Amino acid sequence: MMAAWSDNIRKVEPYVPGEQPKDTNVIKLNTNENPYGPSPRVAEVIQNPDLLRLYPDPTASQLVDVIAEYHGVDSSQVFVGVGSDDVLAMSFLTFFNSDKPILFPDITYSFYDVWAELFRIPYERPALDENFRLVKEDYYRENGGVVFPNPNAPTGIYENLANVEDIISHNGDSIVIVDEAYIDFGGKSALELIDKYDNLVVVRTFSKSRSMAGLRIGYAISNPILIKALNDVKYSYNSYTMNRPSIIMGTESVKDDAYFKAMVAKVVATRTRFVESIRPLGFTCLESSANFVFATHENIPAKEIFEAAKKAHIYVRYFDKPRIDNYLRISIGTDEEMDKFVEFLTGYVQSIQ
Amino acid sequence: MMAAWSDNIRKVEPYVPGEQPKDTNVIKLNTNENPYGPSPRVAEVIQNPDLLRLYPDPTASQLVDVIAEYHGVDSSQVFVGVGSDDVLAMSFLTFFNSDKPILFPDITYSFYDVWAELFRIPYERPALDENFRLVKEDYYRENGGVVFPNPNAPTGIYENLANVEDIISHNGDSIVIVDEAYIDFGGKSALELIDKYDNLVVVRTFSKSRSMAGLRIGYAISNPILIKALNDVKYSYNSYTMNRPSIIMGTESVKDDAYFKAMVAKVVATRTRFVESIRPLGFTCLESSANFVFATHENIPAKEIFEAAKKAHIYVRYFDKPRIDNYLRISIGTDEEMDKFVEFLTGYVQSIQ
């Protein structure tokens, strides 16, 4: 017999996090991390362990200020969280309290429906078109909010800013969240629309272009009213979430802009080179504006390639989901890592055909 | 006119975090931090910034394992979170889903009612007795869960383990959370009861005795069923909350036990010395088993002392709340800091009388 308290335990469908192999011989192209470390300057600022004994500044003002300055906005327009997952979850909790469904694409970041379920937010998922593009008219209907990534995940496709603006302007009664986790690798940001629309929230992360997945830093930029609403919810829950190493190292990362731009350029160059290398093998990649490509082969099922690569200690990502179950999401590593992967694919494709 | 979306923004009463002065001349005795830094070994493990580019292990298994080993439990009995605030909030969300009210004392950690309000959990607050002690019989009534700190905050009073066990054993149908944030500074832990009662969750933090408030690490120890329930809820929300510096440095802190014990002993010795120093000035302290004391003066109102100390750049904590509005909560700093505070109090008390 189960104890009586078991009735009062929240039942959830637990999310299964992506595989993080402990084997260091693995070529890890499965979680869209940056193959290059962050600015070497970030290590220098954390040498003194004595600073760890004090609580972090709950407003993380040092980091907020440097992000605001970087984007040319006021500090009252910046909200920081423990990764963009935290920022997005807080945004769902803060902004999506309508009885109407929120809208996001059928193929998109896999956490949106998890949060909607957790917070009991109704949602609908308009289908992307046959080219995996947003159909902007699908977002004209009545709704309780809109959220989509740009570039989209896991396709890597960038939606032009005119279409993004069209969706924002058609939803004056809802909050529209544009999740720009990958924007530094290609495409124009919706940040320039922040002052024009009072219903727009742009979300960013340090995990991809800033090489700091291990630190968990994300942020939202919007108008001061929406940022205050986010902070009010955050402080009501746990006011000390971002730790001192993140605040200090994150700040230093933003300050070293030359290093940041150089590393992003390297990843983009490797992406172009990689796409060209696998085309002759029978692969097609969707046009990527991210630090990964979404690739399909003309006659070998994606799942088989995924499994063969894993046996060869190369991890990529496969989604067993409708419409995308013949694609692989391949993070862009170093040139050397991608060369090894191309070498593997060349041998593998030849062995099959 | 407000935009239509403003109706769907969550309304909360934001918590106002404690003051974190940027002025480094301040003697900071207001947030129960440890005056000594963590083990110097923790800085050595974070020299390589390259590790920051990878996502943290979502299970934080390295840290979970070392905590489990330290307490002589299985790793399946340990849940880690971003500070004990995160662990407690997750515990509320996971375990307190009954329609019956949860119970916690009228004078206690100030976040319990904040989380109960946020998650819409009904609650009742039985009054501590006139000596600020728990009345165990108050926890015999039907409830949806029980939570209390031991030692209690902000009183510092430790409740003996027989009374704690009595409350646990009278609540077989509810989860009982014993919040042991301060237990390392005095008193016997409820951890020894974990295997005896399936409804017990013990919560700990690295912020006080381990000098790591700046890292945000907390944990719960319980049986594998309750720990799995916590992890399921956590993964459904945000699976990457603890960052790499916290995992690595936290692990190293647990390994350096000699340093840890020496620093705790120093704080306890200073506490005894401080209490004896202010008694002749007309102060009475509740018997403290924590890294702070709760002090009242025989004829000067606590609020006046609080304000005078602040003018002298010494920050302590004052709560403008029923029953405790004539007390000061004074964190234990270094001997030198406490000597300066005693010097200030001596002059101040003389000037008044």
Chai-1 contact restraints between the chains, C-beta under 6 A:
chainA,res_idxA,chainB,res_idxB,connection_type,confidence,min_distance_angstrom,max_distance_angstrom,comment,restraint_id
A,A4,B,D173,contact,1.0,0.0,6.0,A-B,restraint_1
A,W5,B,D173,contact,1.0,0.0,6.0,A-B,restraint_2
A,W5,B,S174,contact,1.0,0.0,6.0,A-B,restraint_3
A,W5,B,I175,contact,1.0,0.0,6.0,A-B,restraint_4
A,W5,B,N199,contact,1.0,0.0,6.0,A-B,restraint_5
A,N8,B,N97,contact,1.0,0.0,6.0,A-B,restraint_6
A,N8,B,S98,contact,1.0,0.0,6.0,A-B,restraint_7
A,I9,B,A229,contact,1.0,0.0,6.0,A-B,restraint_8
A,R10,B,T94,contact,1.0,0.0,6.0,A-B,restraint_9
A,R10,B,N97,contact,1.0,0.0,6.0,A-B,restraint_10
A,R10,B,V233,contact,1.0,0.0,6.0,A-B,restraint_11
A,V12,B,D232,contact,1.0,0.0,6.0,A-B,restraint_12
A,V12,B,V233,contact,1.0,0.0,6.0,A-B,restraint_13
A,V12,B,S236,contact,1.0,0.0,6.0,A-B,restraint_14
A,P14,B,D232,contact,1.0,0.0,6.0,A-B,restraint_15
A,P14,B,Y235,contact,1.0,0.0,6.0,A-B,restraint_16
A,P14,B,S236,contact,1.0,0.0,6.0,A-B,restraint_17
A,Y15,B,Y235,contact,1.0,0.0,6.0,A-B,restraint_18
A,Y15,B,S236,contact,1.0,0.0,6.0,A-B,restraint_19
A,Y15,B,S239,contact,1.0,0.0,6.0,A-B,restraint_20
A,P17,B,P58,contact,1.0,0.0,6.0,A-B,restraint_21
A,P17,B,S239,contact,1.0,0.0,6.0,A-B,restraint_22
A,Q20,B,D57,contact,1.0,0.0,6.0,A-B,restraint_23
A,T31,B,Y55,contact,1.0,0.0,6.0,A-B,restraint_24
A,E33,B,R53,contact,1.0,0.0,6.0,A-B,restraint_25
A,E33,B,L54,contact,1.0,0.0,6.0,A-B,restraint_26
A,N34,B,R53,contact,1.0,0.0,6.0,A-B,restraint_27
A,G37,B,P49,contact,1.0,0.0,6.0,A-B,restraint_28
A,G37,B,D50,contact,1.0,0.0,6.0,A-B,restraint_29
A,G37,B,R53,contact,1.0,0.0,6.0,A-B,restraint_30
A,P38,B,P49,contact,1.0,0.0,6.0,A-B,restraint_31
A,P38,B,L52,contact,1.0,0.0,6.0,A-B,restraint_32
A,V42,B,P49,contact,1.0,0.0,6.0,A-B,restraint_33
A,A43,B,P49,contact,1.0,0.0,6.0,A-B,restraint_34
A,I46,B,I46,contact,1.0,0.0,6.0,A-B,restraint_35
A,P49,B,G37,contact,1.0,0.0,6.0,A-B,restraint_36
A,P49,B,P38,contact,1.0,0.0,6.0,A-B,restraint_37
A,P49,B,V42,contact,1.0,0.0,6.0,A-B,restraint_38
A,P49,B,A43,contact,1.0,0.0,6.0,A-B,restraint_39
A,D50,B,G37,contact,1.0,0.0,6.0,A-B,restraint_40
A,L52,B,P38,contact,1.0,0.0,6.0,A-B,restraint_41
A,L52,B,M212,contact,1.0,0.0,6.0,A-B,restraint_42
A,L52,B,G214,contact,1.0,0.0,6.0,A-B,restraint_43
A,L52,B,L215,contact,1.0,0.0,6.0,A-B,restraint_44
A,R53,B,E33,contact,1.0,0.0,6.0,A-B,restraint_45
A,R53,B,N34,contact,1.0,0.0,6.0,A-B,restraint_46
A,R53,B,G37,contact,1.0,0.0,6.0,A-B,restraint_47
A,R53,B,S211,contact,1.0,0.0,6.0,A-B,restraint_48
A,L54,B,E33,contact,1.0,0.0,6.0,A-B,restraint_49
A,L54,B,A213,contact,1.0,0.0,6.0,A-B,restraint_50
A,L54,B,G214,contact,1.0,0.0,6.0,A-B,restraint_51
A,Y55,B,T31,contact,1.0,0.0,6.0,A-B,restraint_52
A,Y55,B,A213,contact,1.0,0.0,6.0,A-B,restraint_53
A,P56,B,G214,contact,1.0,0.0,6.0,A-B,restraint_54
A,D57,B,Q20,contact,1.0,0.0,6.0,A-B,restraint_55
A,P58,B,P17,contact,1.0,0.0,6.0,A-B,restraint_56
A,V82,B,T241,contact,1.0,0.0,6.0,A-B,restraint_57
A,G83,B,Y240,contact,1.0,0.0,6.0,A-B,restraint_58
A,D85,B,N238,contact,1.0,0.0,6.0,A-B,restraint_59
A,D86,B,N238,contact,1.0,0.0,6.0,A-B,restraint_60
A,A89,B,N238,contact,1.0,0.0,6.0,A-B,restraint_61
A,T94,B,R10,contact,1.0,0.0,6.0,A-B,restraint_62
A,N97,B,N8,contact,1.0,0.0,6.0,A-B,restraint_63
A,N97,B,R10,contact,1.0,0.0,6.0,A-B,restraint_64
A,S98,B,N8,contact,1.0,0.0,6.0,A-B,restraint_65
A,L118,B,S236,contact,1.0,0.0,6.0,A-B,restraint_66
A,D173,B,A4,contact,1.0,0.0,6.0,A-B,restraint_67
A,D173,B,W5,contact,1.0,0.0,6.0,A-B,restraint_68
A,S174,B,W5,contact,1.0,0.0,6.0,A-B,restraint_69
A,I175,B,W5,contact,1.0,0.0,6.0,A-B,restraint_70
A,N199,B,W5,contact,1.0,0.0,6.0,A-B,restraint_71
A,S211,B,R53,contact,1.0,0.0,6.0,A-B,restraint_72
A,M212,B,L52,contact,1.0,0.0,6.0,A-B,restraint_73
A,A213,B,L54,contact,1.0,0.0,6.0,A-B,restraint_74
A,A213,B,Y55,contact,1.0,0.0,6.0,A-B,restraint_75
A,G214,B,L52,contact,1.0,0.0,6.0,A-B,restraint_76
A,G214,B,L54,contact,1.0,0.0,6.0,A-B,restraint_77
A,G214,B,P56,contact,1.0,0.0,6.0,A-B,restraint_78
A,G214,B,R244,contact,1.0,0.0,6.0,A-B,restraint_79
A,L215,B,L52,contact,1.0,0.0,6.0,A-B,restraint_80
A,L215,B,N243,contact,1.0,0.0,6.0,A-B,restraint_81
A,R216,B,Y240,contact,1.0,0.0,6.0,A-B,restraint_82
A,R216,B,N243,contact,1.0,0.0,6.0,A-B,restraint_83
A,A229,B,I9,contact,1.0,0.0,6.0,A-B,restraint_84
A,D232,B,V12,contact,1.0,0.0,6.0,A-B,restraint_85
A,D232,B,P14,contact,1.0,0.0,6.0,A-B,restraint_86
A,V233,B,R10,contact,1.0,0.0,6.0,A-B,restraint_87
A,V233,B,V12,contact,1.0,0.0,6.0,A-B,restraint_88
A,Y235,B,P14,contact,1.0,0.0,6.0,A-B,restraint_89
A,Y235,B,Y15,contact,1.0,0.0,6.0,A-B,restraint_90
A,S236,B,V12,contact,1.0,0.0,6.0,A-B,restraint_91
A,S236,B,P14,contact,1.0,0.0,6.0,A-B,restraint_92
A,S236,B,Y15,contact,1.0,0.0,6.0,A-B,restraint_93
A,S236,B,L118,contact,1.0,0.0,6.0,A-B,restraint_94
A,Y237,B,L118,contact,1.0,0.0,6.0,A-B,restraint_95
A,N238,B,D85,contact,1.0,0.0,6.0,A-B,restraint_96
A,N238,B,D86,contact,1.0,0.0,6.0,A-B,restraint_97
A,N238,B,A89,contact,1.0,0.0,6.0,A-B,restraint_98
A,S239,B,Y15,contact,1.0,0.0,6.0,A-B,restraint_99
A,S239,B,P17,contact,1.0,0.0,6.0,A-B,restraint_100
A,Y240,B,G83,contact,1.0,0.0,6.0,A-B,restraint_101
A,Y240,B,R216,contact,1.0,0.0,6.0,A-B,restraint_102
A,T241,B,V82,contact,1.0,0.0,6.0,A-B,restraint_103
A,N243,B,L215,contact,1.0,0.0,6.0,A-B,restraint_104
A,N243,B,R216,contact,1.0,0.0,6.0,A-B,restraint_105
A,R244,B,G214,contact,1.0,0.0,6.0,A-B,restraint_106
A,P245,B,P245,contact,1.0,0.0,6.0,A-B,restraint_107
